[in-house]
């Protein structure tokens, strides 16, 4: 299990630090926060609002094809964001 977690972390982690010479932990944390915060601020409220408020009170209430499709759409948007960040970091 630890090998799987290390592999997933390695995929999300950039290969090198863009800060010249040294990359202290605080700069790296700030950079990661700046890159990934838009994704979190998009995905979390979208899922909470949709599955917490909108879908339960609509005609598609429950776990069905439409709610599953919405979830996969949000997941696809997150994967696209991650792919774009990785491509931009590789330069």
C-alpha positions as CSV (number, residue, x, y, z in Angstrom):
1,X,0.0,0.0,0.0
2,X,2.9,2.4,0.8
3,X,4.4,1.9,-2.6
4,X,1.0,2.8,-4.2
5,X,0.8,6.0,-2.1
6,X,4.4,6.9,-3.0
7,X,3.6,6.5,-6.7
8,X,0.5,8.6,-6.5
9,X,2.4,11.3,-4.6
10,X,5.3,11.2,-7.2
11,X,2.8,11.7,-10.0
12,X,1.4,14.9,-8.4
13,X,4.8,16.2,-7.3
14,X,6.8,18.3,-9.8
15,X,10.1,16.8,-10.8
16,X,12.2,19.9,-9.9
17,X,11.8,23.1,-8.0
18,X,11.5,26.2,-10.2
19,X,13.1,28.4,-7.5
20,X,16.8,28.9,-8.3
21,X,19.5,27.1,-6.1
22,X,17.5,26.1,-3.1
23,X,13.9,25.4,-2.4
24,X,13.0,25.7,1.3
25,X,10.0,24.0,2.6
26,X,8.0,27.2,3.1
27,X,8.5,28.3,-0.5
28,X,7.5,24.8,-1.8
29,X,4.4,24.7,0.4
30,X,3.4,28.2,-0.8
31,X,3.9,27.1,-4.4
32,X,1.9,23.9,-4.0
33,X,-0.9,25.9,-2.2
34,X,-1.0,28.4,-5.0
35,X,-1.2,25.7,-7.7
36,X,-3.7,23.4,-6.1
37,X,-6.0,25.8,-4.2
38,X,-8.1,26.7,-7.3
39,X,-8.8,23.0,-7.8
40,X,-9.9,22.5,-4.2
41,X,-12.0,25.7,-4.2
42,X,-13.7,24.5,-7.4
43,X,-14.3,20.8,-6.6
44,X,-15.3,20.9,-2.9
45,X,-18.0,23.5,-3.1
46,X,-19.3,22.0,-6.3
47,X,-19.7,18.5,-4.8
48,X,-21.1,19.8,-1.5
49,X,-23.6,22.1,-3.1
50,X,-24.7,19.5,-5.7
51,X,-24.9,16.4,-3.6
52,X,-25.8,18.2,-0.4
53,X,-28.5,20.6,-1.6
54,X,-29.4,20.5,-5.2
55,X,-29.6,16.8,-6.2
56,X,-31.5,15.6,-3.1
57,X,-34.3,18.1,-3.7
58,X,-34.6,17.5,-7.5
59,X,-36.2,14.9,-9.6
60,X,-32.9,13.0,-9.9
61,X,-32.6,12.4,-6.2
62,X,-30.7,9.3,-5.2
63,X,-27.7,7.6,-6.6
64,X,-28.5,7.0,-10.3
65,X,-27.0,7.5,-13.7
66,X,-27.5,11.3,-13.7
67,X,-25.8,11.9,-10.3
68,X,-23.0,9.4,-11.2
69,X,-22.6,11.4,-14.5
70,X,-22.3,14.6,-12.6
71,X,-19.7,13.1,-10.3
72,X,-17.6,11.8,-13.2
73,X,-17.8,15.2,-14.9
74,X,-16.4,16.9,-11.8
75,X,-13.7,14.2,-11.6
76,X,-12.9,14.7,-15.3
77,X,-12.5,18.5,-14.7
78,X,-10.1,17.8,-11.8
79,X,-8.1,15.4,-13.9
80,X,-7.9,17.9,-16.7
81,X,-6.6,20.6,-14.3
82,X,-4.0,18.2,-12.9
83,X,-2.8,17.3,-16.4
84,X,-2.6,21.0,-17.3
85,X,-0.6,21.9,-14.2
86,X,1.8,19.0,-14.9
87,X,2.2,20.0,-18.6
88,X,2.9,23.6,-17.6
89,X,5.5,22.6,-15.0
90,X,7.3,20.4,-17.5
91,X,7.6,23.5,-19.6
